[in-house]
Amino acid sequence: MLKTDILIVGSGISGLFFAMKTAKKRPDLSIVIMTKETAQNTNTQLAQGGIAVVTDVVKDSFEQHIRDTLQSGDGLCEREIVEMVVKQAPERLKELVEIGTSFDQNEKGEWNLGLEGGHSQHRILHHKDSSGLEIEKKLLKIIRGFPNIKLLENHMVIDLCTETKNDKPICTGAFFYNKKHNTIKYIRTRTIVLCTGGCGQLFAHTTNPKIATGDGIALAARAGATIVDMQYIQFHPTALASGGKNPMFLISEAVRGYGAHIVNEEGKRFLFKYDARAELATRDVVSNAINKELQSSSKKHVFLDCRHLDKNSFYQQFPVITSHCNELGIKPEKDLIPIVPAAHYQCGGIKVDKNGVTAIQNLYAIGECARTGLHGKNRLASNSLLEALVFAHQASENVGRTIARFTFTSTILIPKFPKIHYPNDYNAFDILKKELQQLMTNFYTSEHRNFDLASEEIKKLNSHAISFTERHEITIPFIEFSNMLTAALLIIMQCKLETKEMCES
């Protein structure tokens, strides 16, 4: 029977940074990190743009960064949280640099700061166009050096376990699936930290990896945590439209900040019709403008135009993007790059306070799966890595102050399914997933949403999924698909609630 002081679910920037800080400060605490695939398979390692930090205090200021964040969130951000995150940014950046994280500098040794949509100043620190991968690598390297941290890859957490004490739910452990040994086991713990990322795989067009199936949302919802603002899914305006792939290749916000234009089939810029900032407007504005252009023209995509930019400097600045385009036969210096908006970031999620604490004692949520109050309706570019760092710090500090109050549960739980059946049924669930993705894409992008019909269709998909499991005990594809269905229903219900509130106001 496994036992650990702290269980971290997920191995992206939020989970690894939390683990590093906690292990360093509290070597007496045992920490287990579980990730359902390899540790590096995260949304973090796909993050191209970088991290937003005020470093140039002559041209920039905390107040400008705060204002940009609030404007991007369209009135739904919590100012206290925004101020906390923005003002902590330089200290959290310092910690990344201290562990060897490299960010680009100019000839003078100053930060080479990028500009992205919604930002009033150049304030994005980046490592070429693979900033997330650089951070992920450095954190994984240092994590493996701590004797009190155990990293368990290919371990999928299936459900959280809770008990009630003094009429309050307390998280006491979790069931997990060990892919190597094909077994389900139980782990007791004093604290669980969910760092499971988002739910982009709910949509036909997404930049999120295959693992982004809303697992943390579903785990927390089943345990009784509060889930809010799931209706706010951010679509990134510039996903590469090539070959119908899922996930789609992301073309960083920084490319537009560098000077690229968005044009239609006729080669004309059209964003000025929707916003004076054009390509430098926030993601929601640009994505909506592209969708309207596509609807009016009946075309499948618009284009990113980089032909007027200096080839050598562009290739040097964006080596990953240019290499990928070249592999597809697209030369950015002479070809238009086909793009469409794609589901990119979940702005809502598990409701937490400023320390990442959920409504359930001992249960924390940080990173994209958490609704912190920073993003509001629309995340400002490059604020996500920053949010992950700040809330990992906050949660680590809070765990250090409070974990002594909690002891391990004396209850030993036996999994209902001591062994998991692992048949070759991925094809069947792939079909169901594609149906769900098309359903959610049609629902979310429709101007006239039919909430009841969408809910009924999801219930039908759930019935189909259950029929597969009746032939077996339980399957990993079923668990993942069930999590997706839970997240999808939450999106539909919260879209319906928002629509009702708007009609009544």
C-alpha positions in Angstrom: 0.0 0.0 0.0 1.6 3.3 -1.1 1.7 6.3 1.2 3.1 9.8 0.7 2.8 13.2 2.3 2.1 15.0 -0.9 0.7 13.6 -4.2 1.1 15.8 -7.3 -1.0 14.8 -10.3 0.6 16.1 -13.5 4.2 17.0 -14.5 3.8 20.4 -16.2 5.4 23.6 -14.9 3.0 24.1 -12.0 3.5 20.6 -10.6 7.2 20.5 -11.0 7.8 24.0 -9.7 5.6 23.2 -6.6 7.5 20.0 -6.1 10.9 21.7 -6.4 10.1 24.5 -3.9 8.4 22.2 -1.4 11.2 19.5 -1.5 13.8 22.2 -1.0 12.1 23.8 1.9 10.7 20.6 3.5 13.1 17.7 3.0 11.2 15.8 5.7 8.1 15.5 3.4 7.7 12.7 0.9 6.4 13.8 -2.5 5.1 11.6 -5.3 4.5 13.0 -8.8 2.1 10.9 -11.0 1.8 11.5 -14.7 -0.4 9.4 -17.0 2.2 9.3 -19.8 5.9 10.4 -19.9 6.8 13.3 -17.7 7.7 15.6 -20.6 4.4 15.0 -22.4 2.7 18.1 -21.2 1.1 21.4 -22.4 4.1 23.2 -20.9 6.6 21.8 -23.3 4.4 23.0 -26.2 4.3 26.6 -25.0 6.2 28.6 -27.6 5.7 32.3 -26.6 7.2 32.7 -23.2 6.5 34.3 -19.8 5.1 37.8 -19.2 7.2 39.7 -16.6 7.8 43.4 -16.1 11.6 43.8 -16.3 12.0 47.1 -18.1 10.8 49.5 -15.4 11.6 52.6 -17.5 9.2 51.7 -20.4 6.9 49.3 -18.5 5.3 49.0 -15.1 3.3 46.6 -12.9 0.2 48.8 -13.4 0.4 48.5 -17.2 0.7 44.7 -17.0 -2.2 44.7 -14.5 -4.3 46.9 -16.8 -3.6 44.8 -19.9 -4.6 41.6 -18.0 -7.8 43.2 -16.7 -8.8 44.4 -20.2 -8.1 41.0 -21.7 -10.3 39.3 -19.1 -13.2 41.6 -20.0 -14.3 42.4 -16.5 -14.2 39.0 -15.0 -10.6 39.0 -13.5 -10.2 39.4 -9.8 -8.0 42.5 -9.4 -6.4 41.3 -6.1 -5.2 38.1 -7.8 -4.0 40.0 -10.9 -1.9 42.3 -8.7 -0.5 39.4 -6.7 0.6 37.5 -9.9 2.0 40.5 -11.7 4.0 41.8 -8.7 5.4 38.4 -7.9 6.6 37.8 -11.4 10.2 39.1 -11.1 10.9 37.0 -8.1 9.5 33.8 -9.7 11.6 34.6 -12.9 14.7 34.9 -10.7 14.0 31.4 -9.4 13.8 30.0 -12.9 17.0 31.7 -13.9 18.8 30.4 -10.8 18.1 26.8 -11.8 19.6 27.4 -15.2 16.6 28.3 -17.4 17.8 30.3 -20.4 15.9 33.2 -21.9 17.1 35.1 -25.0 19.2 38.3 -24.6 20.4 40.9 -27.0 23.9 42.0 -27.8 24.1 44.1 -24.7 23.1 41.2 -22.4 19.6 42.6 -21.8 16.5 40.6 -22.1 15.2 40.3 -25.7 11.6 41.0 -24.8 8.8 40.0 -27.2 5.5 41.7 -27.8 2.2 39.7 -28.0 -1.5 40.5 -28.5 -3.1 42.5 -25.8 0.2 43.7 -24.3 0.9 47.4 -24.3 4.7 46.9 -23.9 7.4 44.4 -24.9 7.5 42.2 -21.8 7.7 38.6 -22.9 10.8 36.6 -22.0 11.3 33.7 -24.3 13.7 31.0 -25.4 13.5 31.3 -29.1 10.1 29.7 -29.9 10.4 26.8 -27.4 10.2 28.5 -24.1 8.0 25.9 -22.4 10.3 23.1 -23.4 13.3 24.9 -22.0 11.5 25.4 -18.6 10.2 21.8 -18.6 13.6 20.4 -19.2 15.3 22.4 -16.5 12.6 21.6 -13.9 12.7 17.9 -14.7 16.4 17.8 -14.4 16.4 19.4 -10.9 13.4 17.4 -9.7 15.3 14.1 -10.3 18.0 15.3 -8.0 15.7 15.4 -4.9 15.8 12.2 -2.7 12.3 13.0 -1.3 10.6 13.2 -4.7 9.5 10.1 -6.6 8.4 10.6 -10.2 6.0 7.9 -11.4 5.4 8.0 -15.2 2.6 6.1 -16.9 0.5 6.2 -13.7 -3.0 7.6 -14.2 -5.1 8.8 -11.3 -8.6 7.5 -11.7 -10.5 8.9 -8.7 -9.9 10.9 -5.5 -10.9 9.6 -2.1 -12.5 11.7 0.5 -13.8 11.4 4.1 -16.1 13.7 6.1 -14.8 15.2 9.3 -16.8 17.9 11.2 -19.2 18.0 8.3 -16.4 18.9 5.9 -14.9 16.8 3.1 -11.2 16.0 3.3 -9.1 14.5 0.6 -7.3 11.4 1.9 -6.0 9.6 -1.1 -6.5 8.4 -4.7 -6.9 5.3 -6.8 -4.5 5.1 -9.7 -3.7 2.8 -12.6 -0.2 1.5 -13.1 0.2 0.9 -16.9 3.3 -1.2 -16.5 1.8 -3.7 -14.1 -1.7 -3.4 -15.4 -3.2 -2.9 -12.0 -5.3 -0.4 -10.0 -3.9 0.6 -6.6 -4.6 3.0 -3.8 -2.3 5.7 -2.3 -2.8 7.4 1.0 -1.7 11.0 1.3 -2.0 14.1 3.4 -2.3 16.5 0.5 -3.1 16.2 -3.2 -2.2 18.8 -5.8 -4.0 18.7 -9.1 -1.8 20.0 -12.0 -3.6 18.2 -14.8 -3.9 20.9 -17.5 -6.9 21.7 -19.6 -9.5 20.0 -21.8 -8.6 21.1 -25.4 -9.1 17.6 -26.7 -12.9 18.2 -26.4 -12.7 20.1 -29.7 -11.9 19.0 -33.3 -9.4 21.9 -33.7 -7.0 22.2 -30.8 -3.4 22.9 -30.1 -3.5 20.7 -26.9 -1.8 17.3 -26.8 -3.8 14.1 -26.7 -3.5 14.0 -22.9 -5.5 17.2 -22.4 -8.8 15.4 -21.6 -10.1 17.4 -18.6 -9.0 14.8 -16.1 -8.4 17.1 -13.2 -11.8 18.8 -13.7 -13.5 15.5 -13.7 -11.6 14.2 -10.7 -12.4 17.4 -8.7 -16.0 17.5 -9.8 -16.6 13.9 -8.7 -15.0 14.6 -5.4 -17.3 17.6 -4.8 -15.1 20.6 -5.6 -16.5 23.7 -7.1 -16.1 24.1 -10.9 -16.7 27.5 -12.4 -16.3 29.5 -15.7 -15.9 26.4 -17.9 -17.8 28.3 -20.6 -14.7 30.4 -21.3 -12.5 28.4 -23.6 -9.9 30.5 -25.4 -9.3 29.8 -29.0 -5.8 30.6 -30.4 -6.2 32.5 -33.7 -3.1 31.0 -35.4 -3.1 27.2 -35.5 -1.5 25.8 -38.7 -4.3 24.5 -41.0 -2.6 21.5 -42.5 -3.8 17.9 -43.0 -6.7 17.9 -40.4 -4.3 17.0 -37.6 -5.3 16.9 -33.9 -3.5 18.4 -32.1 -2.8 21.2 -34.5 0.6 22.9 -34.7 0.6 26.2 -32.9 2.1 29.3 -34.5 3.1 31.5 -31.6 1.5 34.8 -30.7 5.0 36.2 -30.9 5.0 35.9 -34.7 2.3 38.5 -34.9 4.2 40.6 -32.3 7.2 40.3 -34.6 5.3 41.9 -37.4 3.4 39.2 -39.3 0.0 40.0 -40.8 -3.2 38.1 -41.0 -4.7 38.2 -44.5 -7.7 36.7 -46.4 -7.8 34.7 -49.6 -7.2 37.9 -51.6 -4.1 38.7 -49.6 -5.8 41.6 -47.8 -5.6 42.4 -44.1 -9.0 42.5 -42.6 -8.6 42.7 -38.8 -8.8 46.5 -38.7 -12.5 46.1 -39.5 -12.9 44.6 -36.0 -10.3 46.3 -33.8 -7.8 49.1 -34.2 -5.0 47.0 -32.8 -5.4 44.5 -35.7 -2.9 41.6 -35.3 -2.1 42.8 -31.8 -5.6 42.6 -30.4 -6.3 39.9 -27.8 -6.8 36.3 -28.8 -10.6 36.3 -28.5 -10.9 39.4 -30.7 -8.6 38.0 -33.4 -10.2 34.5 -33.3 -13.7 35.9 -33.6 -12.7 38.2 -36.5 -11.2 35.2 -38.4 -14.3 33.1 -37.8 -16.5 35.9 -39.2 -14.3 36.3 -42.2 -14.5 32.5 -42.8 -18.3 32.5 -42.5 -18.7 35.3 -44.9 -16.2 33.9 -47.4 -17.1 30.2 -47.0 -13.3 29.5 -47.0 -11.7 26.9 -44.7 -8.8 29.1 -43.5 -7.1 32.5 -43.7 -3.4 33.1 -43.8 -0.4 34.4 -41.8 1.8 36.6 -44.0 5.4 36.7 -43.0 6.8 37.5 -46.5 7.7 41.1 -45.7 9.8 40.1 -42.7 13.6 39.6 -42.9 14.2 35.9 -43.6 17.4 35.4 -41.6 16.2 37.1 -38.4 12.8 35.4 -38.7 14.4 31.9 -39.0 16.7 32.7 -36.1 13.9 33.9 -33.9 11.4 31.1 -34.7 13.5 28.0 -35.6 10.8 25.4 -34.5 8.0 27.1 -36.5 10.1 27.6 -39.6 11.4 24.1 -39.5 7.9 22.6 -39.2 6.6 24.8 -42.0 9.5 23.8 -44.2 8.8 20.1 -43.6 5.3 20.7 -45.0 6.7 22.6 -48.1 5.8 26.0 -46.7 8.5 28.7 -47.0 7.4 31.6 -44.7 9.6 34.0 -46.7 7.6 33.4 -49.9 4.5 31.5 -49.0 1.3 32.4 -47.1 0.8 30.1 -44.0 -2.8 28.7 -43.7 -4.3 29.2 -40.2 -7.5 28.7 -38.3 -8.5 29.4 -34.7 -8.2 26.3 -32.4 -9.1 25.5 -28.8 -6.1 26.5 -26.8 -6.7 27.3 -23.2 -9.3 26.6 -20.5 -9.8 29.9 -18.6 -12.2 28.4 -16.0 -11.8 25.3 -13.9 -11.5 24.2 -10.3 -12.2 27.2 -8.1 -9.3 28.0 -5.8 -8.3 30.8 -3.5 -5.0 32.8 -3.7 -3.1 29.7 -2.3 -4.5 27.2 -4.8 -6.8 25.7 -2.1 -10.1 24.2 -3.3 -13.4 23.7 -1.5 -12.1 20.3 -0.2 -9.6 20.3 2.6 -6.1 18.9 1.6 -7.0 19.3 -2.2 -5.1 22.0 -4.2 -5.3 22.8 -7.9 -2.8 24.9 -9.8 -2.1 25.6 -13.5 -4.6 25.4 -16.3 -7.0 23.1 -14.4 -7.5 25.8 -11.8 -9.8 28.8 -11.9 -7.7 31.4 -10.0 -9.4 34.6 -11.0 -6.4 35.8 -13.1 -7.7 35.3 -16.6 -11.4 36.2 -16.5 -13.1 35.5 -19.9 -9.9 35.5 -21.9 -6.3 34.9 -21.0 -3.7 37.5 -21.8 -0.9 36.0 -23.9 2.0 34.5 -21.9 0.3 34.9 -18.5 -0.3 31.1 -18.1 3.3 30.1 -17.4 3.5 33.0 -15.0 0.3 32.0 -13.2 1.6 28.5 -12.8 4.8 29.7 -11.1 3.0 32.1 -8.8 0.3 29.7 -7.7 2.8 26.9 -7.3 4.7 29.2 -4.9 1.6 30.2 -3.1 0.4 26.6 -2.7 3.9 25.4 -1.6 4.0 28.1 1.1 0.5 27.2 2.3 1.2 23.4 2.4 4.3 24.1 4.5 2.2 26.1 7.0 -0.7 23.7 7.3 0.3 20.1 6.5 1.2 19.4 10.2 -2.5 19.6 11.0 -3.3 16.6 8.9 -2.6 13.0 9.5 -2.9 10.0 7.2 -6.3 8.4 7.2 -6.6 5.1 9.0 -9.0 3.8 6.3 -7.4 1.4 3.8 -9.4 1.2 0.6 -9.4 -1.7 -1.7 -9.9 -0.9 -5.4 -13.2 -2.2 -6.9 -11.2 -3.4 -9.9 -7.9 -5.0 -8.6 -6.9 -5.5 -12.3 -7.7 -3.3 -15.2 -8.7 -4.8 -18.6 -6.6 -3.4 -21.4 -8.2 -4.6 -24.6 -7.4 -3.2 -28.0 -10.5 -0.9 -28.0 -8.8 2.4 -28.7 -10.4 2.4 -32.2 -13.9 2.2 -30.7 -13.2 5.1 -28.3 -11.4 7.1 -31.0 -14.7 7.0 -33.0 -16.6 8.2 -29.9 -14.1 10.9 -29.2 -14.3 12.3 -32.7 -18.1 12.4 -32.4 -17.7 14.3 -29.1 -15.2 16.7 -30.6 -17.4 17.5 -33.5 -20.4 18.0 -31.2 -18.5 20.3 -28.9 -17.0 22.3 -31.8 -20.4 22.8 -33.4 -22.0 23.7 -30.0 -19.3 26.1 -28.9 -18.8 28.0 -32.2 -22.6 28.3 -32.9 -24.3 31.6 -32.6 -27.5 29.8 -31.5 -26.6 27.1 -29.0 -29.1 24.3 -28.4 -28.2 23.4 -24.8 -30.7 20.6 -24.3 -29.9 18.9 -27.5 -26.1 19.0 -26.8 -26.7 17.5 -23.3 -28.8 14.7 -24.8 -26.2 13.9 -27.4 -23.5 13.6 -24.7 -25.7 11.3 -22.6 -26.1 9.1 -25.7 -22.3 9.0 -26.1 -22.0 8.1 -22.5 -24.4 5.2 -23.0 -22.3 3.9 -25.9 -19.1 4.1 -23.8 -20.8 2.2 -21.0 -21.9 -0.6 -23.4 -18.2 -1.2 -24.3 -17.2 -1.6 -20.7 -20.0 -4.1 -20.0 -17.9 -6.6 -22.0 -14.9 -5.9 -19.7 -14.2 -4.6 -16.2 -12.8 -1.2 -17.0 -10.6 0.4 -19.6 -8.2 3.3 -19.8 -9.9 4.7 -22.9 -13.2 4.6 -21.0 -11.8 6.5 -18.0 -10.4 9.2 -20.2 -13.5 9.5 -22.3 -15.7 9.6 -19.2 -13.5 12.5 -18.0 -14.1 14.3 -21.3 -17.8 13.8 -21.0 -17.8 15.3 -17.5 -15.9 18.4 -18.7 -18.2 18.7 -21.8 -21.3 18.7 -19.7 -19.9 21.3 -17.4 -19.1 23.6 -20.3 -22.6 23.2 -21.7 -24.3 23.7 -18.3 -22.2 26.8 -17.5 -22.8 28.3 -21.0 -26.6 27.8 -20.4 -26.4 29.4 -17.0 -24.5 32.4 -18.4 -27.0 32.8 -21.2 -29.9 32.7 -18.7 -28.3 35.3 -16.5 -27.7 37.6 -19.5 -31.3 37.3 -20.5 -32.5 38.1 -17.0 -30.3 41.1 -16.5 
